[in-house]
Amino acid sequence: MASVPRKGVSVKDVRSHEFIKAYAAHLERTGKVELPKWADIVKTAPYKELAPYEPDWFFLRCASLARHIYMRGGKGVGAFRKMYGGRYNRGVQPEKFARAAGSIIRKALQELEKIGVVEKHPNGGRRITQNGQRDLDRIAAQVGK
């Protein structure tokens, strides 16, 4: 049985890590997403000790959020805080789960809304727009080659 060539490639068909790197580079290259002034000094969560090392970490977070909303819309800031949360080292005491910083996620979602990739869902959370889906699929097709 011969393999049938595929018509299109979507975000679901490519590896997540490669797609997020490519979409983050696209966001940084186009200049539509504005990097916040505090991006070089802020921690991404209360349980972190240092700020991120990568200078383009905000674009990576925006790309990751866009991909997650593409895969399953209707998520809000609280769900993403839980998703990006991690282990809080409390010294001698046992570790606990701690949520990520909500302000960073909120600002990233607002930037994605400003460029028209996501919009607010009527039932709460965010969902991908048609233009956003087209952009993400176009980047996925470039990564999938």
N, C-alpha and C positions, 0 to 999 in steps of 0.2 A: 504494500500500500504506500503510495507516494505521499509525501508530506505536502499539505496545502499551505501556500503562503498566506500569512496573516494580513489582514487589512490594516489594522491599527494596533498601536502599543499604548497601554494605559499605565498609570502609576502602579497598579497592582501586578504588572508583569515584570517589573524591574526590581533589582535589589534595593532595599531601603537606604542603605548607607551610601551607595553610589548616587541615588536620586537626590538625597538630601544635600550632599556635597555639590552636585551640579546645580540644583535650584538655589542654594545659598549663593553660589558664585554668580548666578543669573541676577539675583536680587541685588547683590553688591555692585555688579557691573552696570545695571540699568540706572541705579541711583534713585529709584523711586522710594525705597525704604530708607527712612532717615535714622541714622544711628543716634541714640540718645546721648546727651552730654555725660551722663553718669555711667555709661557702659564700661569704662575702663577701671572703675573702682568698686563697683557693686558686686556683692556675692549673689549667687543664684538661689541660695537657700540659707535659712538660719543655721543649719547644721554644717555648712561648709566653713572652712577656715580661711580660704583664699578666693580671690576673684578668678574667673577663667583665664587660662594662659593664652588661648587663641584670640587674636585681635578681631576676628570676624565671628565671634561666638553668637552675637545677636542675630546675625543673618542665618546661622545654622539653626537657632531656636525658631526663628520665623519659618524656615523651610520645614522643620520637623512638625511644627504646629499645622502648617498647611497640608502636609501629607496625612497627618492623623485626622484632620477634618475631612479630607477627601475620602479616606477609607471608611470613616464612620462619623457622620455629622451629628449635630445636636449636643456636642460636648461644650461645657462652659469652663470658666476659669477654675472653678473648684475641682472639676474632674481632672484638668491638666495639672493642677497643684499636686493632686494625689499621684498622678502618673509620673511626674518628674521628681517626686519626693524620694527620700532615701533614708539611710541609717544614721541616726544621731548618736555620736559617741559622747557619752556623759561621764567619761573618766572611769572611776572604779565601779560605778553603777552599771547595770545591764543596759545595752543599747535599746533604743526605741525608734519607731518610725516617725519621721517628721516630714511635713509637706514642704514643697518648694515655695519660693517667693511668688506671691500672686501678682505683684505690681509688674514684674518683668513679663509675665505671661499676658497680662492685660494690655500692656503697651505694645507687645508684639502683635496681638490680635487686632488692636486698633490700627497699627500700621498696615496689616494685611487688609483690613476693611477699607482703609484710605485708598489703597491701590486697586480695590475692586476684586480681590481674590476670594474673600469670605464676606458673609453678611450675617446679621442676627437672625436666628431662627424664631418663628412666631411662638414656638413652645418652649423657648429658652435655649441658651447655648448659641453656637455658631454653625453655619453650613456653608458649603462651597458654592460659589456663583457659577454661571455658565462660562463667563470669561475666565474665571479662575480655573475651572476644570479644563478648558481649552489650553491655557498656558501650562498647567501641570502636565497634561498629556503630551504637549509639544516637547517639553524638556525630557519627559520619560522616553519619547521616541528617539531623541538624540542620545540618551544614555543607553538605550536598548540596542543600538547598532553595533 
